[in-house]
């Protein structure tokens, strides 16, 4: 769970940087490569969470989908809104994990 939360935070940061550069018309090729690496780093911990604690799979997938949702926003305001949604979904995943582990 901690690996997934960390991977989500890393991808969210990478996507924020990538999309901000893209929206400002700057070279974002290096940021794009970084975002590919951070996206790939989500796969294994997502699978682990989904297989080991299936009750957390929906919250984990919602957090992942929200992080992926930063891609292709059409302006700074939609990008910021997508980032906030990704943070909220990641926080909801962490809260759900805490409840599952306490049970």
Order of alpha helices (4+ residues) and beta strands (2+ residues): alpha-alpha-alpha-alpha
